[in-house]
Amino acid sequence: MNPNLVDLHPYPFKKLAKLKQGCATISEKEHISLSIGEPRHPTPNFITKELIKNLHELSTYPTTVGSHKLRKSIAEWLDQRFKLNGNIDASNQIIPVNSTREALFAFAQAAIDRNQQAPLVLMPNPFYQIYEGAAILAGAEPYFLNCEAKNNFIPEFGSITKEVWDRCQLIYLCNPSNPTGAIINKTTLTNLIKLAHQHNFIIASDECYSEIYFNDECPPIGLLQAAVEAGYENLGHCVVFHSLSKRSNAPGLRSGFVARDAKIIQKFLHYRTYHGCSMAPATQSASAIAWQDEIHVATNRMLYQKKFAAVLEILSPVMRVEWPHAGFYLWAKTPIADTEFTKRLFAEQNVTVLPGIYLARCTNNVNPGKNRVRIALVASFDECIDAAQRIGTFIKDLEN
Ligand SMILES: Cc1ncc(COP(=O)(O)O)c(C=O)c1O
């Protein structure tokens, strides 16, 4: 077996299950889970209907590159959403993927050149754990960039040494961030694109939370938009990952895409031909119409806005917690150690959150997840309010 498999860390939810093992709750209230980032708003009917309508397509093998109809729909969405001025070609710059998780993993396997000296894959810390596993199994070393309150949860790219940039072959961005909700601004993205050209690395920008934001006037900027605005019209070194899981409340559809730098996309497509992971035809048809519709996306955003407003009204007086810029997580400070907080909250109030240290690694003697918990506001409005009230009671009890 691949010896690097032993270097994979247990998934955060496995650690959470272990933490809760043998810990019974004394609460008689229903359990509320706010630990997993699984969208639970209903999937729009028109998507489900289109999926069912196209089930007869099961009798054909789909191609890896997907249907032109789907790629065209994605290209139009990208162009309009990120103001690309037509700088996207559906024929050779987009690959549909079975959601971003598999694609983020697979991308590193195709991108890393193991023959180069000590390859590095840079990533934020805390981070989505797939980035780390992808780097390890691609034969590279993960290099963590701490995201802390003191730097507005944005990595300090300016403090990275030339030696690190020279060894860097790939950098994962999570923009907007899971779990902090931070958004990387245009200037920082532009500087990063410049560095990618200078040091010849690829920027893989995971933008699967880009459509869950709270200021309708100012949607989060994406990597491709920053590149076009800065005059990098061939969008070299830039690859973005988008998903219908969060945007369209369809995590079970397993649908997303990877787009842009044409040379990289064509090589990744070649890799995926062997990988054998084409998207089911009915999923492609349902996805094509999902990318064309913005009404359900705006409704979805409104549901999150309502939940954040109500939950923060309850939590702000009792704990240090702020509106994120985007995404559906609160990255809250805990008055006691995050693991202890999680365990006791479950025991006393039957509410589950995720300890921050499970989402980050200790780097430069700091674990940026220490004394924080991730609270995913994915449950229904009423459940989120109920959970917030129980968290409030729990914290007040701690203080007494
Ligand atoms: C930051 C981030 N990227 C990617 C994913 C994967 O989402 P999907 O595979 O459903 O597109 C998730 C899922 O929670 C995530 O939080």
The ligand as an SDF file (V2000), in Angstrom:
LIG
                    3D

 16 16  0  0  0  0  0  0  0  0999 V2000
  -14.2570   24.5050    1.9530 C   0  0  0  0  0  0  0  0  0  0  0  0
  -14.9750   23.3660    1.3240 C   0  0  0  0  0  0  0  0  0  0  0  0
  -14.6060   22.9990    0.1030 N   0  0  0  0  0  0  0  0  0  0  0  0
  -15.2160   21.9800   -0.5230 C   0  0  0  0  0  0  0  0  0  0  0  0
  -16.2370   21.2680    0.0870 C   0  0  0  0  0  0  0  0  0  0  0  0
  -16.8660   20.1190   -0.6510 C   0  0  0  0  0  0  0  0  0  0  0  0
  -18.1410   20.3790   -1.0580 O   0  0  0  0  0  0  0  0  0  0  0  0
  -18.7800   19.5640   -2.2540 P   0  0  0  0  0  0  0  0  0  0  0  0
  -17.9520   18.3380   -2.4790 O   0  0  0  0  0  0  0  0  0  0  0  0
  -20.1440   19.2090   -1.7950 O   0  0  0  0  0  0  0  0  0  0  0  0
  -18.7690   20.4640   -3.4450 O   0  0  0  0  0  0  0  0  0  0  0  0
  -16.6640   21.6300    1.3640 C   0  0  0  0  0  0  0  0  0  0  0  0
  -17.7490   20.8800    2.0230 C   0  0  0  0  0  0  0  0  0  0  0  0
  -18.1500   21.0770    3.1100 O   0  0  0  0  0  0  0  0  0  0  0  0
  -16.0230   22.7140    1.9970 C   0  0  0  0  0  0  0  0  0  0  0  0
  -16.3760   23.1150    3.2170 O   0  0  0  0  0  0  0  0  0  0  0  0
  1  2  1  0
  2  3  1  0
  2 15  2  0
  3  4  2  0
  4  5  1  0
  5  6  1  0
  5 12  2  0
  6  7  1  0
  7  8  1  0
  8  9  2  0
  8 10  1  0
  8 11  1  0
 12 13  1  0
 12 15  1  0
 13 14  2  0
 15 16  1  0
M  END
$$$$
